[in-house]
Amino acid sequence: MSTLVIAEHDNESMNIATLNSVTAAQSLGGDIDILVVGSACQGAAEQAAKVAGINKVIVADNSVYSHALAENVAPMIAEVAAGYSHVMATSTSMAKNVIPRVAALLDVQPMSDITAVLSEDTFKRPIYAGNLIATIHSSDAVKVMTVRGTAFDAAPAQGGSASIEAVASAHDAGISKFVGEEVAKSDRPELTAAEIVISGGRGMANGENFGMLYSLADKLGAAVGASRAAVDAGFVPNDMQVGQTGKIVAPDLYVAVGISGAIQHLAGMKDSKVIVAINKDADAPIFAVADYGLVADLFVAMPELDAALS
């Protein structure tokens, strides 16, 4: 039994989300290899080789993979994956785009967002926005899945000395091309990796009022998120959305400001270690999952909290 973990990276460095999949793979036992598919991605490969518990790092370095187009990357992964019993990738937007294609190429059923490994062929995953946990059994020769990062601790990034092997194959489907990208830059922590997250909802009233959250976040070293309602209203960009259709977070502290607690939002943050809710509606569903709740007008409470931390 052996597991292939798909590395997420920007060619220069590996995304720490990959480490969560490594931990999930360790639950299975057997050898664990990491596949790095990219262009001029030696930096990411060397970083992957240092991860504790890794047998070897396989590198597919070719210009056709420079922008990680799923149509090109999926055949490369499928080619390598044929020799493994399990294929895992942390459930990010990249993995959600690529892994189903890999499963289709291997003619197997993909499993998404697994949260527990019970045995080599049995896993758990949330359904119905996390209100139920399904136990799934797979009889496929190759088990292909995405891993919910918040369900597994990150494996140690140092301590390993895996060998690095190159594969020469290049798959250019020729059916898509990279046009451009707009990358959001922030000095604050990345949302899914932050220890503290402060999120705002429709109760913020407009995008300018998110400035109150940014100010508090800068004092606490926190990331800033938002509910789908706030994103749909145009208050903030969609890369800040926390929830079932956004990013899944599980920080040490989650502060929900002006968020009612719709089921799809709870699905994205209810695994947080401590949840604090500020809402003027005492009957808001968010209070049902909050460890600490403050029934108050956020436009009064937030400036007071900010001043207390100054």
C-alpha positions as CSV (number, residue, x, y, z in Angstrom):
1,M,0.0,0.0,0.0
2,S,1.3,3.4,-1.0
3,T,-0.1,6.9,-1.1
4,L,0.6,9.7,-3.6
5,V,0.0,13.2,-2.1
6,I,-0.4,16.0,-4.7
7,A,1.5,19.1,-3.7
8,E,-0.1,22.5,-4.0
9,H,2.5,25.2,-4.7
10,D,3.4,28.3,-6.6
11,N,6.5,26.7,-8.2
12,E,8.8,28.5,-5.7
13,S,7.4,27.1,-2.5
14,M,4.9,24.5,-1.3
15,N,1.6,25.5,0.2
16,I,1.4,24.4,3.8
17,A,-2.0,23.0,3.1
18,T,-0.2,20.0,1.5
19,L,1.0,19.0,5.0
20,N,-2.5,18.2,6.1
21,S,-2.8,15.6,3.4
22,V,0.5,14.1,4.4
23,T,-0.9,13.6,7.9
24,A,-4.0,12.0,6.5
25,A,-1.8,9.7,4.4
26,Q,0.1,8.7,7.5
27,S,-3.1,7.4,8.9
28,L,-3.1,4.8,6.2
29,G,0.4,3.5,6.8
30,G,2.7,2.5,3.9
31,D,5.0,4.6,1.8
32,I,4.1,8.2,1.1
33,D,5.3,10.1,-2.0
34,I,4.7,13.7,-3.0
35,L,4.0,14.7,-6.6
36,V,5.0,18.2,-7.6
37,V,3.7,19.3,-11.1
38,G,4.8,22.7,-12.3
39,S,7.3,24.7,-14.2
40,A,10.7,25.7,-12.7
41,C,9.4,24.1,-9.5
42,Q,12.6,22.8,-8.0
43,G,12.1,25.1,-5.0
44,A,8.8,23.5,-4.2
45,A,10.2,20.0,-4.7
46,E,13.1,20.6,-2.4
47,Q,10.7,21.9,0.3
48,A,8.6,18.8,-0.2
49,A,11.6,16.6,0.3
50,K,12.2,18.0,3.7
51,V,8.7,17.0,5.0
52,A,9.0,14.3,7.7
53,G,7.8,10.8,6.7
54,I,8.1,11.2,2.9
55,N,9.7,8.4,0.9
56,K,10.3,10.3,-2.3
57,V,9.3,13.4,-4.3
58,I,8.3,13.0,-7.9
59,V,8.7,16.1,-10.0
60,A,7.0,16.8,-13.4
61,D,8.7,20.0,-14.4
62,N,7.6,21.4,-17.8
63,S,6.4,24.7,-19.2
64,V,3.0,23.2,-20.0
65,Y,2.3,23.1,-16.2
66,S,3.4,26.6,-15.5
67,H,-0.1,27.8,-14.6
68,A,-1.5,24.5,-13.3
69,L,-4.2,24.2,-15.9
70,A,-6.3,21.3,-14.8
71,E,-6.6,20.0,-18.4
72,N,-2.8,19.5,-18.5
73,V,-2.1,18.6,-14.9
74,A,-4.8,15.9,-14.4
75,P,-3.4,13.5,-17.1
76,M,0.1,13.9,-15.5
77,I,-1.3,13.0,-12.1
78,A,-3.3,10.1,-13.5
79,E,-0.2,8.7,-15.2
80,V,1.8,8.6,-12.0
81,A,-1.2,7.7,-9.8
82,A,-1.7,4.4,-11.5
83,G,1.0,2.8,-9.4
84,Y,-0.5,3.8,-6.1
85,S,-3.3,2.6,-3.9
86,H,-4.3,6.1,-2.7
87,V,-4.2,9.6,-4.1
88,M,-4.8,12.5,-1.8
89,A,-4.9,16.3,-2.2
90,T,-5.9,18.9,0.3
91,S,-9.4,20.3,-0.6
92,T,-8.5,23.6,-2.1
93,S,-9.8,25.3,-5.3
94,M,-7.0,23.7,-7.2
95,A,-7.7,20.2,-5.9
96,K,-11.4,20.5,-6.5
97,N,-10.7,21.4,-10.1
98,V,-8.1,18.7,-10.7
99,I,-9.0,15.6,-8.6
100,P,-12.4,14.8,-10.2
101,R,-10.6,14.8,-13.6
102,V,-7.9,12.5,-12.3
103,A,-10.6,10.1,-11.0
104,A,-12.4,10.2,-14.3
105,L,-9.2,9.3,-16.2
106,L,-8.6,6.4,-13.8
107,D,-12.2,5.4,-14.1
108,V,-12.8,5.5,-10.3
109,Q,-15.1,7.4,-8.0
110,P,-13.6,10.4,-6.3
111,M,-14.2,11.1,-2.6
112,S,-14.4,14.6,-1.4
113,D,-13.5,16.4,1.8
114,I,-12.7,13.3,3.9
115,T,-12.3,14.1,7.6
116,A,-11.2,10.7,9.0
117,V,-9.4,7.6,7.8
118,L,-11.0,4.5,9.3
119,S,-9.1,1.9,7.2
120,E,-7.5,1.7,3.9
121,D,-10.8,1.6,2.1
122,T,-13.2,3.3,4.6
123,F,-13.4,7.0,5.3
124,K,-15.7,9.7,6.8
125,R,-16.9,12.9,5.1
126,P,-19.4,15.6,6.0
127,I,-22.7,15.8,4.1
128,Y,-25.7,18.2,4.3
129,A,-23.5,21.1,5.2
130,G,-21.8,19.2,7.9
131,N,-25.0,18.2,9.7
132,L,-24.3,14.5,9.1
133,I,-21.1,12.5,8.8
134,A,-21.2,9.8,6.1
135,T,-19.0,6.7,6.4
136,I,-18.0,5.7,2.9
137,H,-16.4,2.5,1.6
138,S,-14.5,2.3,-1.6
139,S,-13.7,-0.8,-3.6
140,D,-11.8,1.0,-6.3
141,A,-8.3,-0.1,-7.1
142,V,-7.0,3.4,-6.6
143,K,-8.8,5.6,-4.0
144,V,-8.8,9.2,-5.2
145,M,-9.8,11.8,-2.7
146,T,-9.6,15.4,-1.4
147,V,-8.8,15.9,2.3
148,R,-10.5,18.6,4.5
149,G,-7.4,20.4,5.8
150,T,-9.0,21.5,9.0
151,A,-9.6,17.8,10.0
152,F,-5.9,16.9,10.1
153,D,-3.0,18.5,11.8
154,A,-0.2,19.6,9.5
155,A,2.7,17.2,9.3
156,P,6.2,18.5,10.3
157,A,7.7,20.5,7.5
158,Q,11.2,19.6,8.5
159,G,13.0,16.4,9.4
160,G,12.7,14.5,6.2
161,S,15.3,13.8,3.5
162,A,13.4,12.3,0.7
163,S,14.9,11.6,-2.7
164,I,13.8,13.6,-5.7
165,E,13.0,11.9,-9.0
166,A,12.0,13.6,-12.2
167,V,9.5,12.4,-14.8
168,A,9.8,13.5,-18.3
169,S,6.2,13.2,-19.5
170,A,4.4,16.4,-20.6
171,H,0.7,16.5,-21.3
172,D,-0.6,19.5,-23.2
173,A,-4.3,19.0,-23.9
174,G,-4.3,22.1,-26.1
175,I,-7.9,23.0,-25.1
176,S,-7.2,25.7,-22.6
177,K,-4.8,28.6,-22.1
178,F,-3.8,30.9,-19.3
179,V,-5.1,34.4,-19.9
180,G,-4.3,36.2,-16.6
181,E,-4.9,36.4,-12.9
182,E,-5.6,38.9,-10.2
183,V,-3.8,38.0,-7.0
184,A,-5.0,39.5,-3.8
185,K,-2.1,40.6,-1.6
186,S,-2.3,41.2,2.1
187,D,0.0,41.6,5.0
188,R,-2.5,39.6,7.1
189,P,-2.3,35.8,7.5
190,E,-3.9,33.6,4.8
191,L,-7.4,32.9,5.8
192,T,-7.3,29.1,6.0
193,A,-4.0,29.1,7.9
194,A,-4.6,31.9,10.4
195,E,-4.8,31.2,14.1
196,I,-7.4,34.0,14.5
197,V,-10.1,34.9,12.0
198,I,-12.5,37.8,12.3
199,S,-15.5,37.6,9.9
200,G,-18.2,40.1,9.0
201,G,-21.7,39.5,7.7
202,R,-24.6,41.4,6.2
203,G,-24.8,43.3,9.5
204,M,-21.7,45.2,8.5
205,A,-24.1,47.2,6.2
206,N,-21.4,48.1,3.6
207,G,-17.8,47.4,2.6
208,E,-16.4,50.6,4.3
209,N,-17.5,49.3,7.7
210,F,-15.2,46.3,7.2
211,G,-12.5,48.8,8.2
212,M,-13.5,48.1,11.8
213,L,-12.6,44.5,11.3
214,Y,-9.3,45.3,9.5
215,S,-8.3,47.5,12.4
216,L,-9.0,44.9,15.0
217,A,-7.4,42.1,12.9
218,D,-4.2,44.1,12.6
219,K,-4.0,44.4,16.4
220,L,-4.6,40.7,16.8
221,G,-2.5,39.4,13.9
222,A,-5.7,37.9,12.5
223,A,-7.1,37.2,9.0
224,V,-10.4,38.7,7.9
225,G,-13.3,36.7,6.4
226,A,-16.9,37.2,5.4
227,S,-20.2,35.5,5.1
228,R,-21.7,34.7,1.7
229,A,-24.3,37.3,2.3
230,A,-21.6,40.0,2.7
231,V,-19.8,38.8,-0.4
232,D,-23.0,38.6,-2.5
233,A,-23.9,42.1,-1.4
234,G,-20.5,43.3,-2.8
235,F,-19.1,44.4,0.5
236,V,-15.8,42.4,0.0
237,P,-14.3,40.1,-2.6
238,N,-15.3,36.5,-2.8
239,D,-11.8,35.2,-1.8
240,M,-12.8,36.3,1.7
241,Q,-15.9,34.0,1.9
242,V,-16.0,31.5,4.7
243,G,-18.6,28.7,4.4
244,Q,-19.6,25.6,2.5
245,T,-19.2,27.4,-0.8
246,G,-16.2,29.4,0.4
247,K,-13.2,28.5,2.5
248,I,-13.2,26.1,5.4
249,V,-11.4,27.4,8.5
250,A,-10.7,26.1,12.0
251,P,-8.7,28.7,13.8
252,D,-8.0,28.8,17.5
253,L,-10.3,31.8,17.7
254,Y,-13.1,32.8,15.3
255,V,-15.0,36.1,15.8
256,A,-18.3,36.4,13.9
257,V,-19.4,40.0,13.7
258,G,-22.9,40.7,12.3
259,I,-23.3,37.2,11.0
260,S,-26.6,35.5,11.6
261,G,-25.2,32.0,11.3
262,A,-26.8,30.5,8.1
263,I,-26.2,26.8,7.8
264,Q,-23.8,27.1,4.9
265,H,-21.6,29.6,6.9
266,L,-21.5,27.3,10.0
267,A,-20.3,24.5,7.8
268,G,-17.2,26.5,7.1
269,M,-16.2,27.5,10.6
270,K,-17.9,25.4,13.3
271,D,-14.7,23.4,13.9
272,S,-13.0,26.5,15.3
273,K,-11.6,25.9,18.8
274,V,-13.3,29.0,20.3
275,I,-16.1,30.9,18.6
276,V,-17.2,34.4,19.6
277,A,-20.3,36.0,18.2
278,I,-21.4,39.6,18.2
279,N,-24.9,40.2,17.0
280,K,-27.8,42.4,18.0
281,D,-30.3,39.6,17.4
282,A,-30.4,37.4,20.5
283,D,-32.1,34.7,18.5
284,A,-29.5,34.5,15.7
285,P,-28.4,30.9,15.0
286,I,-24.8,31.8,15.4
287,F,-25.2,31.9,19.2
288,A,-26.1,28.1,19.1
289,V,-22.5,27.3,18.2
290,A,-20.7,30.2,19.9
291,D,-18.6,29.6,23.0
292,Y,-19.1,33.3,23.9
293,G,-21.9,35.5,22.7
294,L,-22.4,39.3,22.9
295,V,-25.9,40.6,22.1
296,A,-25.0,44.2,21.1
297,D,-25.0,46.6,18.2
298,L,-21.7,45.9,16.4
299,F,-21.3,49.6,15.6
300,V,-21.0,50.2,19.3
301,A,-19.2,47.1,20.4
302,M,-16.5,47.0,17.8
303,P,-15.1,50.5,18.4
304,E,-15.1,49.8,22.1
305,L,-13.2,46.5,21.6
306,D,-10.8,48.2,19.2
307,A,-10.1,51.0,21.8
308,A,-9.6,48.5,24.6
309,L,-6.9,46.8,22.6
310,S,-5.1,50.0,21.6
